Amino acid sequence: MTTADVPADASGHGAWPTSPLEPTEIEAASVVLGRAFAENPVARAALSHCSVEARLARVIRLHQGLVRATLSEGQIEVVRDAGRIVAASLSYPHDAPRGSLKAFAWTAAGALGVGPRGTYRYWIYDKHVAPLHVHVPHQYLFVLGVDPDFQGRGIGAALLRQLCARADAAGTAAYLETDKPSSVRFYERHGFVVKDDITIAALGDLRTWTMLRPRAEQP
């Protein structure tokens, strides 16, 4: 299952330090990401049969699984405000080992948390998007979300700069998927270009984009 998106944050440099997620903060990060994604086009398409409240609860459960899976195999960075997590990014370095039974179990648990119909519709999304994933060495931005109460303050930009810096340090590209035109523009301001622009008829003509930030030229 692949989904990565960020609200339309300001791109200016702000005083928002990032730091790794602590294992004790899994629940807090899951709630923030659930709040960030519950109204996104993919969630609304996959869970169109749910009420607003039910959709939020299911998207939080989905991200609980994704956070745990990423914590075991990838990298999670968060931004805190007064000690409270307000944003998180889930990513995978190009050389990260993936496919462990533990990570699969957590991902499956998260998917099952959205219910049978939701699981099937998220699978449809992944079926269309996963084959587009690049095969060059890259940092994969799996998920990036900012709590709605903190959007527009440059927090998403701080997390994205951290990922781009890791890509540059490793001499690799960066890759993501997104489902909002405003997010496409946001990522473009950080050097990403649209790789694929597709429409998924089975999800109500849901439009989604894959984006690539090319490998920086080495001096």
N, C-alpha and C positions, 0 to 999 in steps of 0.2 A: 504494500500500500504506500503510495507516494503522494504527499501533498505538502507544498511549501508556499507560504504566503506571508506578507507583511502589510499592515495597514499603511496608509499614506502619511508616514511620518515626515517631518521636516528633515532635510538632508544636511543641515548645518551642523558643525561640530559643537557638541554640548558636553557638559561635565557629567557624563554618565559612564562610570567605569564598569567594565564587565568582569565577571569572575566565574569559576566553575560551579556547577550545581553540587550541593552536598546531598548525600544519600537520604538524609532526613527531610529534604525539601521536595521530594518527589510529588507528594500530594499538592503542595502549594503551586509548583510549576504546572501541574496538570490542570488545576483550576484556572490559572491565568491563560493557558493555551486554549482551554475550552471556551472561556469568555471571548478570547480573541477570534476564534474560528467559528463559533456557533452560527453567525449570520453570514458567513462567506458563501459564495455560490456553490461550491462543492458540497458543503454541509447541508445547505438548503435543498439541493437537488437529491442528495442521497437520503435525506430524512424529511422529505416533503410531506410524509404522512404523519409527522409528529407535531405536537404543539410546540410553542416557543420554549416552554419550560422543559418539556421532555427532550427536545433537541439539544438544549444546553447540557442536560444531565448526561446524555449519550455521548456527546462530543467530549465532555470531560473524561468519561470512562475510556473512550478511544485513546485519548492522549496519555492516560495513565499507563496503558500498555506501551505506547510509542516511547514515552520518556524512559520507562524501565528498560526497554530493548536498546535504546540508544545509549543509556548509561553503561550497559554491559559491553557495547561494541564500538560506540562512537564518542562524540564529545558534546557536552551540553554547557552552554554559557548562559548566564543570567545577568539581569540588571536589577538592582535593589534600590528601593527608595525607603529610607528610614528603617532598613532591615527587612522590608517586605519585598518579595519578588514581584516585579511588575512586567517583566518580559523575559522571554527565553528563546534560544535558538538551539536546534538539534542538527548536528552535522556529522559527516563521516569523511575523514581524510582518505585520500586516494589509496593508501596502503593499509587501511584498517581491515582486519579480518572480519568477515561477515558470514552469517549463515549458521551460527551456533544454535543448538537446540534450545538453549535458554532464551536467546533473543527471539527466536521464532515463537516460542511459547508465550512470551510477553506480548508480542505483536498480535498473535492470534487471540489472546485474552482481550486485548483492546478492541479488536475488530468485532468479536462476539458481543462486546458491551453495547454495541449500537443496535443489536437485534438482528434477526435473520434478513429482513428486507433491507435494512441499512447496510449490513455486511455485503449483501449481493450488489447493491448499487455502488458502494465504494469499490468493490471488485471490478465492476464495469469501468469505473474511472481508471483504476490502476492498469487494467488490461489495455486501455488506449494509450496511457502515458508511459508505462514502464518500457516498452520497446524503443522509445525515443531517447532513452538515457544514453549519454555519450560514453565512449569507450577510451577516450584519452585520459591520462592521469589528471585528477581533478579533486577539489574539495566539493563535496555534495551538501548543499544547504537543504536539508530535508524539511525542516519546519522553522519558521520564525514568526513569532506572534507577540504582540504588545497588548496588555490589558486595555480595554476600551477607555477607561478613565485616564490613561496616561498616553494616549496616542497624540501625535502631532508635536512631540517635544524633542525629537531627535533620538529617541531611545532605540528604535529599530535601526537607525543609521549607525549607531554606536556598535551594535551587535554585528551588522553587516561589514563594517570596516574591520572588525576583528577577524572575521572569516576571510576577507580579501587579503588581509595582512598575512594570514597563515598560508594562503595559496601562493602569494608572492614569495614568501620565505622558502616554500617547498618547490618553487619553480613550476607550479601547475596551474591549470585553468580552474574555474569555479562554475558550478552548474546548479540549476534550480528549476522548479515548476511553480507556476502561479495561476490564479484563476480570476484576477481582478485587473482591469485596465489601469487603474491608479497605481497598482503595484508594479506593473510593467514599466511605467514611467519612473517610478522610484528606483527600480533596479537599473534602469538605463542611465540614471544619473551617477551610478556607481560603476559604470563600465561594462554592464551586461548588455548583450544584444539578443534579440529574439532569434531563436533557432527554429522553433516550430510553433505554428498557430493553428490549433485544431478545434473542431466543433464536435461534440459527442451527442449525436441524435438521441441515443437511448436514455440520456439524462436531461431531456428537455432542451436540446441544442445548447448544452453547456459549453462555453468557450474556455479554453485553457491554453497557456503558453509554456514552452520550455525556453530557458534562457541560458546563455553561456557567456562567461567573462573569460576572454582568451588569456592564455599564459602570458605573463609580463615578459617583455624582452629583457634578457639578462645582459648586464653591462660587460 
